Amino acid sequence: MRHTSLAQLETADHYLSTPSSAARVAGIDRNSRIAVVHDWCPDFRGGERVLARICSQLPNAEIFTLFDFLPEPVKQQYFHDVEFHASAANRLPMIRKYYRALFFLCPFLIEQFDVTGYDAVISSSAAFSRGVITRPDQPHLCYVHSPVRYAWDEQFSYLDQANMGFGPKGMLFRYMLHRLREWDTRTAHGPDLMLANSTYVRTRIKRIYGRDARVVFPPVSLGELAYVEDKDDYYVSASFLAPYKRTDLVIEAFNEMPSRRLVVVGEGQQSARLRALAGPNVTFAGFLSRNDYVRTIAQAKAMVFAGCEDFGIALAEAQACGTPLIAFSRGGATDIVRRLGVAERPTGVLFDRQTIASLNEAIDRFEESGGAITPESCWHNSLRFSEERFDREFGDAVDSVQSPYTGIA
């Protein structure tokens, strides 16, 4: 198996010569006190990686989050010298086991953070953080990972998966989601500027809130990822094992293709169910260390994803490893994948329906493509999602939000 370093690729010099983040955001007042509000930190996943990159640009930033379960070594590595403020609910007994069930209290809890003494507010929001109370003259920039999925278009699938019909419990949950939609809509016009992490999320913001948003793709740490040109003979699925990720569909598809191997990376609330569903050609790797995760993704023949992800950092990371994608053609995958049969240098196959037949057909197309999708094309494609590009575009957004105010500009 041959590993090729980034420096060995022809265009690597261009990537390595990109100006540093400090040069890109020189207009930011480094002495400003900025409150960065993030929904919650249960683990260090995609949203927390974005949060870490935001804080890396703002030396005097402090984080406000509803629930903080990040291990201290993670904080030392990614949030060195950044102060965390958690809500009062973070101190409840055994809160880590049931914090998601408190979603109906989260709008109230987020409004209890007093950030009015800070020079500016940046919210990193997939649900609640955007609703933090700010001063009328306080700049507020919101990076939207997603409007609240389970309160809007994903409500019905979430209720169905939780077996919530129209009984007393189901009706109570439906009413609470109705109230959450009211609060979510009311707070949508608080930020001065909204950034969307994908074209798909920008469309949802326009449809739900009636606001225009600027697309800024999340940052991918290309330097942490190993480019592998000679692939192994397995496919990989990597995600938190939640229902909307549709790992069940991937497993069911491979159950019908016993000659093809699938490695499932990740854990989650569906772990036991998915293990029971899988055939002998499906292996579960569980939660992996970062190095093992990168190696598993980099050596795979292709990554398979059947869910609708708002962006999907794992998909972009796979491209940086030279790994092609086979993904559902909705959500962030349409921004990431250069589609076979459409793009000049394709990096993956998109399928249009969340069915076993559609996914199997896409895998067959990939197998029959005759090497049209190359690891090098995948790696070149990943440069669009670099940390340097994020620093530049996010820094420009910070400057544009600050400029109408005299507080920190």
C-alpha positions as CSV (number, residue, x, y, z in Angstrom):
1,M,0.0,0.0,0.0
2,R,1.6,3.3,-1.1
3,H,1.1,6.4,0.9
4,T,1.8,9.7,-0.8
5,S,2.4,12.9,1.2
6,L,0.8,16.1,0.2
7,A,4.2,17.6,-0.7
8,Q,4.6,14.9,-3.4
9,L,1.5,16.0,-5.3
10,E,2.1,18.5,-8.1
11,T,-0.1,21.3,-6.8
12,A,0.8,20.9,-3.1
13,D,3.0,24.0,-3.3
14,H,0.0,26.1,-4.0
15,Y,-1.8,24.7,-0.9
16,L,1.2,25.1,1.4
17,S,1.8,28.7,0.3
18,T,-1.7,29.8,1.3
19,P,-1.4,32.8,3.7
20,S,-1.9,32.0,7.3
21,S,-5.1,32.6,9.2
22,A,-3.5,35.5,11.1
23,A,-2.9,37.4,7.8
24,R,-6.4,36.7,6.6
25,V,-8.1,38.1,9.7
26,A,-5.8,41.0,10.5
27,G,-8.7,43.4,10.6
28,I,-10.1,41.8,13.7
29,D,-9.4,43.7,16.9
30,R,-7.4,41.1,18.9
31,N,-8.1,43.0,22.2
32,S,-11.9,42.5,21.9
33,R,-13.9,40.4,24.3
34,I,-16.1,38.1,22.2
35,A,-18.7,35.7,23.5
36,V,-18.9,32.5,21.4
37,V,-22.2,30.8,22.1
38,H,-22.5,27.1,21.1
39,D,-25.6,24.9,21.6
40,W,-23.8,22.1,23.6
41,C,-20.6,20.1,23.6
42,P,-21.4,16.5,24.2
43,D,-18.3,15.3,22.3
44,F,-15.7,16.6,19.8
45,R,-17.4,16.1,16.5
46,G,-18.0,18.3,13.4
47,G,-19.7,21.2,15.1
48,E,-17.1,21.4,17.9
49,R,-14.3,21.3,15.3
50,V,-15.8,24.4,13.7
51,L,-16.1,26.0,17.2
52,A,-12.4,25.3,17.9
53,R,-11.4,26.9,14.6
54,I,-13.6,30.0,15.3
55,C,-11.9,30.4,18.7
56,S,-8.4,29.9,17.2
57,Q,-9.0,33.2,15.4
58,L,-10.2,35.1,18.5
59,P,-7.6,35.0,21.3
60,N,-10.0,36.6,23.8
61,A,-13.0,34.6,23.0
62,E,-15.0,32.8,25.8
63,I,-17.4,30.0,25.1
64,F,-21.0,29.8,26.5
65,T,-22.6,26.4,26.0
66,L,-25.7,24.6,27.6
67,F,-23.9,21.4,28.3
68,D,-20.1,20.8,28.5
69,F,-18.9,17.2,28.5
70,L,-15.6,17.7,26.6
71,P,-12.7,15.8,28.2
72,E,-9.9,18.0,29.6
73,P,-7.3,16.6,27.1
74,V,-9.5,17.7,24.2
75,K,-9.8,21.2,25.7
76,Q,-6.1,21.4,26.1
77,Q,-5.5,20.5,22.5
78,Y,-8.2,22.4,20.8
79,F,-9.4,25.1,23.2
80,H,-6.2,26.0,25.0
81,D,-6.7,28.9,27.4
82,V,-10.4,29.3,26.3
83,E,-12.8,29.8,29.2
84,F,-16.0,27.7,29.1
85,H,-19.3,28.8,30.7
86,A,-22.0,26.1,31.0
87,S,-25.6,26.5,32.0
88,A,-26.9,25.7,35.5
89,A,-28.5,22.5,34.0
90,N,-25.0,21.2,33.3
91,R,-24.7,20.4,37.1
92,L,-27.8,18.2,37.3
93,P,-27.1,14.6,38.4
94,M,-26.4,12.2,35.5
95,I,-27.2,15.0,33.0
96,R,-25.1,13.4,30.3
97,K,-27.6,10.6,29.9
98,Y,-30.7,12.7,29.4
99,Y,-29.6,16.2,28.3
100,R,-31.2,15.8,24.9
101,A,-34.6,15.2,26.5
102,L,-34.4,18.7,28.0
103,F,-34.7,20.4,24.6
104,F,-37.9,22.1,25.6
105,L,-36.0,23.9,28.4
106,C,-33.1,24.9,26.2
107,P,-34.6,28.2,24.8
108,F,-35.1,29.3,28.4
109,L,-31.6,28.2,29.4
110,I,-29.8,29.9,26.5
111,E,-31.5,33.2,27.4
112,Q,-30.0,33.1,30.9
113,F,-26.5,33.6,29.6
114,D,-25.5,37.2,30.1
115,V,-23.3,38.2,27.2
116,T,-24.2,41.8,27.1
117,G,-20.9,42.9,28.6
118,Y,-18.9,41.6,25.6
119,D,-17.9,43.6,22.6
120,A,-19.5,41.1,20.1
121,V,-21.3,37.8,20.0
122,I,-20.7,34.9,17.6
123,S,-23.2,32.1,17.8
124,S,-22.5,28.6,16.5
125,S,-26.0,27.2,16.1
126,A,-27.8,24.0,15.2
127,A,-30.7,24.8,17.5
128,F,-30.6,27.2,20.4
129,S,-27.5,29.4,20.6
130,R,-28.7,32.0,18.1
131,G,-31.4,33.0,20.6
132,V,-29.0,34.4,23.2
133,I,-30.0,37.9,24.3
134,T,-27.8,40.7,23.0
135,R,-27.7,44.5,23.2
136,P,-29.2,46.5,20.4
137,D,-25.7,47.9,19.5
138,Q,-23.9,44.6,19.9
139,P,-22.6,42.9,16.7
140,H,-24.0,39.4,16.4
141,L,-22.7,36.9,13.8
142,C,-24.4,33.5,13.6
143,Y,-22.8,30.4,11.9
144,V,-25.7,28.1,11.2
145,H,-25.0,24.4,11.1
146,S,-28.7,23.8,10.6
147,P,-32.1,25.1,11.6
148,V,-33.5,22.9,14.3
149,R,-33.9,19.6,12.4
150,Y,-36.5,18.0,14.6
151,A,-38.6,21.1,14.9
152,W,-39.0,21.7,11.2
153,D,-38.8,19.4,8.1
154,E,-37.3,16.4,10.0
155,Q,-40.1,16.5,12.7
156,F,-42.1,13.7,11.2
157,S,-39.2,11.3,10.7
158,Y,-38.0,11.9,14.3
159,L,-41.4,11.3,15.7
160,D,-41.9,8.2,13.6
161,Q,-38.5,6.8,14.8
162,A,-39.4,7.5,18.4
163,N,-42.8,5.8,17.9
164,M,-44.6,9.0,18.8
165,G,-48.1,8.8,17.3
166,F,-51.1,11.0,18.4
167,G,-51.4,9.5,21.9
168,P,-51.0,11.7,25.0
169,K,-47.2,11.6,24.9
170,G,-47.0,12.1,21.2
171,M,-49.4,15.1,21.3
172,L,-47.3,16.6,24.2
173,F,-44.1,16.3,22.2
174,R,-45.8,17.8,19.1
175,Y,-47.0,20.7,21.1
176,M,-43.5,21.3,22.5
177,L,-42.1,21.3,19.0
178,H,-44.7,23.8,18.0
179,R,-43.7,26.1,20.8
180,L,-40.0,25.6,19.8
181,R,-40.8,26.6,16.2
182,E,-42.5,29.8,17.5
183,W,-39.4,30.7,19.6
184,D,-37.0,29.7,16.7
185,T,-38.8,32.0,14.3
186,R,-39.0,34.9,16.7
187,T,-35.2,34.8,17.4
188,A,-34.2,34.3,13.7
189,H,-33.8,38.0,13.1
190,G,-31.5,38.7,16.1
191,P,-28.1,38.1,14.3
192,D,-26.8,40.9,12.0
193,L,-25.5,38.3,9.5
194,M,-26.1,34.5,9.1
195,L,-23.5,32.2,7.6
196,A,-24.7,28.8,6.3
197,N,-22.4,25.8,6.3
198,S,-23.8,24.6,2.9
199,T,-26.0,25.6,0.0
200,Y,-28.6,23.2,1.4
201,V,-28.7,25.0,4.8
202,R,-28.8,28.4,3.0
203,T,-31.9,27.2,1.2
204,R,-33.5,26.0,4.5
205,I,-32.7,29.4,6.2
206,K,-34.4,31.2,3.3
207,R,-37.4,28.9,3.4
208,I,-37.9,28.9,7.2
209,Y,-36.7,32.3,8.3
210,G,-37.0,34.4,5.1
211,R,-33.4,35.5,5.5
212,D,-30.5,35.4,3.1
213,A,-27.3,33.8,4.3
214,R,-23.7,33.6,3.1
215,V,-22.3,30.1,2.5
216,V,-19.0,29.4,4.3
217,F,-18.0,25.8,4.2
218,P,-16.7,24.3,7.5
219,P,-13.0,23.9,7.9
220,V,-11.3,20.6,7.2
221,S,-7.9,20.0,8.8
222,L,-6.1,18.7,5.7
223,G,-2.8,18.4,7.4
224,E,-4.2,15.8,9.8
225,L,-5.3,13.5,7.0
226,A,-3.3,10.9,5.2
227,Y,-3.6,10.7,1.4
228,V,-3.6,7.0,0.3
229,E,-3.5,6.2,-3.4
230,D,-3.6,2.4,-3.3
231,K,-6.9,1.4,-1.7
232,D,-8.0,-1.7,0.2
233,D,-11.1,-3.8,-0.9
234,Y,-13.6,-2.6,1.7
235,Y,-16.1,0.2,1.8
236,V,-16.6,2.4,4.9
237,S,-19.5,4.2,6.6
238,A,-18.5,6.6,9.3
239,S,-20.8,8.7,11.4
240,F,-22.5,9.0,14.8
241,L,-25.1,6.2,14.6
242,A,-28.2,8.3,14.8
243,P,-31.4,7.5,12.8
244,Y,-31.2,10.4,10.4
245,K,-27.7,9.2,9.2
246,R,-29.4,6.2,7.6
247,T,-26.6,3.7,8.4
248,D,-29.4,1.1,8.5
249,L,-29.9,1.6,4.7
250,V,-26.2,1.2,4.0
251,I,-26.1,-2.1,6.0
252,E,-29.2,-3.4,4.4
253,A,-27.8,-2.7,0.9
254,F,-24.6,-4.6,1.8
255,N,-26.6,-7.4,3.2
256,E,-27.7,-7.9,-0.4
257,M,-24.1,-7.8,-1.7
258,P,-22.4,-10.4,0.4
259,S,-19.2,-10.3,-1.7
260,R,-18.6,-6.7,-0.8
261,R,-17.2,-5.8,2.6
262,L,-18.4,-2.8,4.7
263,V,-16.7,-1.4,7.8
264,V,-19.0,0.7,10.0
265,V,-17.1,3.3,12.1
266,G,-18.9,5.1,15.0
267,E,-21.3,4.5,17.9
268,G,-24.6,6.0,18.9
269,Q,-28.1,5.3,20.0
270,Q,-28.7,2.8,17.1
271,S,-25.5,0.7,17.8
272,A,-27.3,-2.4,19.1
273,R,-30.0,-2.4,16.5
274,L,-27.5,-2.0,13.6
275,R,-25.3,-4.8,14.9
276,A,-28.3,-7.1,15.0
277,L,-29.2,-6.0,11.4
278,A,-25.8,-6.6,9.9
279,G,-24.8,-9.6,7.8
280,P,-21.3,-11.4,8.1
281,N,-19.8,-9.1,5.5
282,V,-20.3,-6.0,7.7
283,T,-17.8,-5.2,10.4
284,F,-18.2,-2.7,13.2
285,A,-15.1,-0.8,14.2
286,G,-16.8,1.2,16.9
287,F,-15.4,4.5,18.1
288,L,-11.8,4.9,16.8
289,S,-9.0,7.2,17.9
290,R,-8.2,10.0,15.4
291,N,-5.2,8.2,13.9
292,D,-7.1,4.9,13.5
293,Y,-10.1,6.7,12.1
294,V,-8.0,8.5,9.4
295,R,-6.3,5.3,8.5
296,T,-9.6,3.4,8.1
297,I,-11.1,6.2,5.9
298,A,-7.9,6.6,3.9
299,Q,-7.6,2.9,3.0
300,A,-11.2,2.4,2.0
301,K,-12.3,1.8,-1.6
302,A,-15.1,4.4,-1.1
303,M,-17.1,6.0,1.7
304,V,-20.9,5.3,1.6
305,F,-23.4,7.7,3.2
306,A,-27.1,7.4,2.8
307,G,-28.4,10.2,5.0
308,C,-29.1,13.9,4.4
309,E,-26.3,15.8,6.2
310,D,-26.3,19.5,6.5
311,F,-22.7,19.6,5.3
312,G,-20.8,16.4,6.3
313,I,-17.2,17.1,7.4
314,A,-16.6,13.3,7.4
315,L,-17.3,13.3,3.6
316,A,-14.9,16.2,3.0
317,E,-12.3,14.4,5.1
318,A,-12.7,11.3,3.0
319,Q,-12.0,13.3,-0.1
320,A,-8.8,14.7,1.4
321,C,-7.7,11.1,2.0
322,G,-8.2,10.4,-1.7
323,T,-11.3,8.3,-0.9
324,P,-14.3,8.5,-3.3
325,L,-17.8,9.1,-2.1
326,I,-21.1,7.3,-2.7
327,A,-23.8,9.5,-1.2
328,F,-27.4,10.5,-1.2
329,S,-28.0,13.5,-3.5
330,R,-29.4,15.8,-0.9
331,G,-27.8,18.1,1.6
332,G,-24.1,18.9,1.9
333,A,-23.1,16.0,-0.3
334,T,-24.2,18.0,-3.4
335,D,-21.6,20.7,-2.4
336,I,-18.8,18.2,-1.7
337,V,-19.1,15.6,-4.5
338,R,-18.1,16.3,-8.1
339,R,-20.6,13.9,-9.6
340,L,-19.7,11.0,-11.9
341,G,-21.1,11.6,-15.4
342,V,-21.3,15.4,-14.8
343,A,-18.0,16.7,-13.6
344,E,-14.8,16.7,-15.7
345,R,-12.9,15.2,-12.8
346,P,-15.5,13.3,-10.7
347,T,-14.9,12.4,-7.1
348,G,-18.0,10.3,-6.4
349,V,-21.4,8.9,-7.2
350,L,-24.7,10.4,-6.0
351,F,-27.9,8.4,-5.8
352,D,-31.3,10.1,-5.9
353,R,-33.6,7.9,-3.7
354,Q,-33.1,6.5,-0.2
355,T,-33.7,2.9,-1.2
356,I,-31.7,-0.2,-1.2
357,A,-32.0,-0.5,-5.0
358,S,-30.9,3.0,-5.6
359,L,-27.8,2.6,-3.4
360,N,-26.9,-0.7,-4.9
361,E,-27.1,0.8,-8.3
362,A,-24.8,3.6,-7.3
363,I,-22.2,1.1,-5.9
364,D,-22.4,-0.8,-9.2
365,R,-21.9,2.4,-11.1
366,F,-18.8,3.1,-9.0
367,E,-17.4,-0.3,-9.6
368,E,-18.0,-0.1,-13.3
369,S,-16.6,3.4,-13.7
370,G,-13.2,2.1,-14.8
371,G,-11.1,4.3,-12.7
372,A,-12.8,7.6,-13.7
373,I,-12.8,8.6,-10.1
374,T,-9.2,8.9,-9.0
375,P,-7.7,9.5,-5.5
376,E,-5.8,12.5,-6.8
377,S,-9.0,14.2,-8.1
378,C,-10.6,13.6,-4.7
379,W,-7.7,15.2,-2.9
380,H,-7.7,18.2,-5.2
381,N,-11.4,18.6,-4.6
382,S,-10.9,18.7,-0.8
383,L,-8.8,21.9,-1.1
384,R,-12.1,23.8,-1.4
385,F,-12.7,23.0,2.3
386,S,-9.3,23.9,3.8
387,E,-8.9,25.7,7.2
388,E,-7.2,28.6,5.5
389,R,-10.2,29.2,3.2
390,F,-12.5,29.1,6.2
391,D,-10.3,31.5,8.1
392,R,-10.4,34.0,5.2
393,E,-14.1,33.8,4.6
394,F,-15.1,33.7,8.3
395,G,-12.8,36.6,9.0
396,D,-14.4,38.6,6.2
397,A,-17.8,38.0,7.7
398,V,-16.6,39.1,11.1
399,D,-15.2,42.3,9.6
400,S,-18.5,43.0,7.7
401,V,-20.6,42.5,10.8
402,Q,-18.3,44.8,12.9
403,S,-18.1,47.6,10.5
404,P,-21.4,49.3,11.2
405,Y,-20.6,49.6,14.9
406,T,-18.1,51.6,16.8
407,G,-17.7,49.1,19.7
408,I,-14.9,47.0,18.3
409,A,-14.3,48.0,14.7
